[in-house]
Structure formats: C-alpha cells, structure tokens
Amino acid sequence: MKTKHSKSFQTMPNEYGALCRVFLPRPIHDKAAYENTAEIAEMFAGFEDMMTPDQNDYFDLLCDLIEKWERKSVRLPKARALALLKHLLAEHSLTGADLSRILGKSLSLGPMIVRGERKITADHAITLGKHFGTRRDLFLG
C-alpha cells in the first residue's frame, strides 16, 4: 500500500520526533515497505543543503534502510561502470555536459568520461551514487 503522501520537503517537520510521527522508519521486509520508505526519502533528495541536522539524520536512516533492502533484494545485472553510467544518463535524458554539471567539474570532463577517454574516479563515483540513488561502487571498475 503506497503512503500517498501529498507532502513535499517544504512541508516536512524540522525535528526528528515530528518526522517519525509523519513516517516511522522501520526495517524493510517487503516491497510495499520499500516503496513507502523510498517515497518519503524522495521528498528529501536534492535538499541536502537545506536540511536541519534532524532532517539529515532522518534522511540518512531512510537511505540506509533502502540500501540494506536493495543489497538483499535487488539483483542488478553485471554491468561495467561506464555501461551503467551511459544507461543512467540515457534513462534520465542527460548529456555528457549534464554529467559535467553533476560532477561539478569542467564541461569537457563529462563527454570525455562518456567516450571512455577518462576514468570515473572514486570522488566521481560518490557524487554519481548520490545523484542517481545507487551504490557508489557500481561506478568503479
């Protein structure tokens, strides 16, 4: 059952206890719990710079719960890092220049990575993992 929250980040409480009254984080045991937790986490994604310390802790907990469920339950195809990155860029209609902006680097870096002329570094992998909501190690190797 979806939570069907009509809330957004701007309407979410600032204090941890109040956040838990909106949605109490619990270990995820099934797909419905996963979807409900992901729905709430998505409200916070992209607002990290605006979060209170309590909101940040709450968001981190939701992400940890989601990551734990995905590690156990989601079987990703064995894909090389560059192939995965190209797939995600295409899925999100992003270009090499968009990749440069995501990474916060020079505009030439993104297209060079996509062409295979530059490797994805550990720092890039961390940024890409956060941006796409995936494990950062998927972008290495």
Secondary structure as the mmCIF struct_conf table of DSSP 4:
data_model
#
loop_
_struct_conf.conf_type_id
_struct_conf.id
_struct_conf.beg_label_comp_id
_struct_conf.beg_label_asym_id
_struct_conf.beg_label_seq_id
_struct_conf.end_label_comp_id
_struct_conf.end_label_asym_id
_struct_conf.end_label_seq_id
HELX_RH_3T_P HELX_RH_3T_P1 PHE A 9 THR A 11
BEND BEND1 MET A 12 MET A 12
BEND BEND2 ASN A 14 GLU A 15
HELX_RH_AL_P HELX_RH_AL_P1 TYR A 16 VAL A 22
BEND BEND3 ASP A 30 ASP A 30
HELX_RH_AL_P HELX_RH_AL_P2 LYS A 31 PHE A 44
TURN_TY1_P TURN_TY1_P1 ALA A 45 GLY A 46
HELX_RH_3T_P HELX_RH_3T_P2 GLU A 48 MET A 50
HELX_RH_AL_P HELX_RH_AL_P3 PRO A 53 SER A 73
HELX_RH_AL_P HELX_RH_AL_P4 ALA A 81 GLU A 91
TURN_TY1_P TURN_TY1_P2 HIS A 92 SER A 93
HELX_RH_AL_P HELX_RH_AL_P5 GLY A 96 LEU A 103
TURN_TY1_P TURN_TY1_P3 GLY A 104 GLY A 104
BEND BEND4 LYS A 105 LYS A 105
TURN_TY1_P TURN_TY1_P4 LEU A 107 SER A 108
HELX_RH_AL_P HELX_RH_AL_P6 LEU A 109 VAL A 114
TURN_TY1_P TURN_TY1_P5 ARG A 115 GLY A 116
BEND BEND5 GLU A 117 ARG A 118
HELX_LH_PP_P HELX_LH_PP_P1 LYS A 119 THR A 121
HELX_RH_AL_P HELX_RH_AL_P7 ALA A 122 PHE A 132
TURN_TY1_P TURN_TY1_P6 GLY A 133 GLY A 133
BEND BEND6 THR A 134 THR A 134
HELX_RH_3T_P HELX_RH_3T_P3 ARG A 136 PHE A 139
#
